Amino acid sequence: MENKTSATQHLGHSNVMGPELRKLVETQLLAELPHYKMDKPNLKIDWSNSQVEGHSTAYLDGTVENYSGILVLDENNQIVADGWMEFILEPDFFLAYWDHITTREGKKKLSEKQMPGIPKHVWKQIPEALKEKYSRKRLK
């Protein structure tokens, strides 16, 4: 039997993102982690268990969707966070953020965002002209 590791197995359902889109999404999601008490070097995203949870759209070199089952691994390949992403896409603006996330150090839970919605630190990044459109998604 031949042993194959397909892109689908390695990237889960996120295999529809091209390299440019994946890099942008990963950069934005990793940059958010300090807001959830996770500030370690050399973190990486593991998409292998990702699942599609809702809307999707074409952007850059692929398709972006809101995925669940996203893991964040440290440099020792230990899980330090898991969550569900959401995104905002407008003609001149794109932002991926954690809609749900739990960060951990070993078995200790550091932070947890259980409620969907746009948190304050993400809200600050949204251009003023778009805030009214997304105001109902803002966390109170």
Backbone hydrogen bonds, N-H to C=O, Kabsch-Sander energy under -0.5 kcal/mol:
donor,donor_aa,acceptor,acceptor_aa,energy
4,K,2,E,-0.8
6,S,4,K,-0.7
10,H,6,S,-2.2
11,L,7,A,-3.1
12,G,8,T,-1.3
13,H,50,S,-1.5
14,S,11,L,-1.9
15,N,12,G,-1.0
16,V,13,H,-0.7
17,M,14,S,-2.2
22,R,18,G,-2.8
23,K,19,P,-2.3
24,L,20,E,-2.0
25,V,21,L,-2.7
26,E,22,R,-2.9
27,T,23,K,-2.5
28,Q,24,L,-2.3
29,L,25,V,-2.7
30,L,26,E,-2.7
31,A,27,T,-2.0
32,E,28,Q,-0.9
32,E,29,L,-0.5
33,L,29,L,-0.6
33,L,30,L,-0.9
35,H,32,E,-1.8
36,Y,33,L,-2.4
37,K,34,P,-1.4
38,M,33,L,-1.7
39,D,37,K,-0.5
44,K,73,L,-2.2
46,D,71,L,-3.0
47,W,45,I,-0.6
49,N,69,G,-0.5
50,S,47,W,-2.5
51,Q,68,S,-2.1
53,E,66,N,-2.3
57,T,64,V,-2.1
59,Y,62,G,-2.6
62,G,59,Y,-1.9
63,T,16,V,-1.8
64,V,57,T,-2.8
66,N,55,H,-1.3
67,Y,65,E,-0.9
68,S,51,Q,-2.3
70,I,83,G,-2.2
71,L,46,D,-2.2
72,V,81,A,-2.8
73,L,44,K,-3.1
74,D,78,Q,-2.2
77,N,74,D,-2.2
80,V,72,V,-3.0
81,A,72,V,-1.3
82,D,102,T,-2.0
83,G,70,I,-2.4
84,W,100,H,-2.6
85,M,67,Y,-2.6
86,E,97,Y,-2.9
88,I,95,L,-2.4
90,E,93,F,-3.3
93,F,90,E,-1.5
95,L,88,I,-2.2
97,Y,86,E,-2.7
99,D,84,W,-2.9
99,D,97,Y,-0.5
100,H,84,W,-1.9
101,I,113,K,-1.6
102,T,82,D,-2.3
103,T,111,S,-2.5
104,R,80,V,-3.1
105,E,108,K,-2.7
108,K,105,E,-1.9
110,L,103,T,-2.7
111,S,103,T,-1.2
113,K,101,I,-3.3
114,Q,112,E,-0.7
118,I,137,K,-3.0
122,V,119,P,-0.8
123,W,119,P,-2.8
124,K,120,K,-1.9
125,Q,122,V,-1.6
126,I,122,V,-0.6
126,I,123,W,-1.2
130,L,127,P,-2.0
131,K,127,P,-0.9
131,K,128,E,-0.8
132,E,128,E,-0.6
134,Y,130,L,-1.4
135,S,131,K,-0.7
135,S,132,E,-0.8
137,K,134,Y,-1.6
138,R,135,S,-0.9
139,L,118,I,-2.7
